[in-house]
Amino acid sequence: MQGQHSQRRQFSPGGYLVGPSHEDGGIDAIIDEEELIEIEGGEFIIQKSMVDYYGLEFLHRLNQGQVDHDVSNMRRGGKVQRKRRKR
């Protein structure tokens, strides 16, 4: 796999993935230089610098829907409403 590394495009800016869903074959990706995984269009990649800045705990909570949409109010000192997540 190492010889192919120079041919791979890096996605360092992060962002929204456009491509097929899992149901339609997904998007192939490789982790740890050898393990093939499938990701799908509609998922979002976070830059490493933002993972380092916000931390894994916050990102796991965000991914599990435990971060409210109005979290930006905290920065301005506004009131943040705690809403129960629908299950």
N, C-alpha and C positions, 0 to 999 in steps of 0.2 A: 504494500500500500504506500510506502514512503515515496517511491518513484512517481506515483500519481499525485502526490501532494501539490506539486507546482501547477498541475492542471486544474485543481479545484478552485472555485471562486469563493472567497471569504465573504461572510455576511456581517462584517464588523459594525456597520451602522445600525444593525438591528432593524426591527420594523415588522410590518404586516406581511404575512406570507400569502402569495396568490398562487393557487394551484389546485389540484384535485383533492377532494375529501378522502378520508380513509376508505369510504365505501367505493370510491372510484379509483383506488390504487395508491392514493397518497403521494407524498414526495419523499424520495429516498434520502437519507442522511446517514452519516457515519460518525460515531462517537468513539473515543478512546482508540483512534487510528485503525479500528478493525470491526467494531460491532455495527452492523447495519440496522437502522431503525427507520420507522415510517412516521413522518410528521404530516400535517395536512394544511391545505389552504384555509385561511381564517385564523390560524394560530399566530402568535406574536413573539418575536425574538427580542430579548432585552440585551443591551450592550453589557459587556463585562464590567465596565466602569460604573454602570448604574447598579449592577448586582452588588459590587463592592460598596457603593455609596448607601443604598437602601438596606442591604443585608438580606440574607436568605429567609429569615423569620418573616419579615414584612412581605417578601415576594410569595412565600408559601401561603400566607394569609390572603393576599390579593388573589392568588390562583384558586383558592377555596371559597372566594366570594365573601370573605370576612372583613373587607375594607369597604366602607360606605362611599358612595359616589360623591358626597359632599365633604370629603376629607380635605379638599383644598381650602375650605373655610377655616381650618385650624391654622393655616399659615397667616391668615388675616386676623386671627383672634376671634373669629365668628363661632357661633354655636353649631355644634355638630350633632345631628339627630341620630340616635341609634335605632336602626330599623331591623326588624327580624327578617331573616332570609326565608323566603318561601321554600318549602321542601316538597 
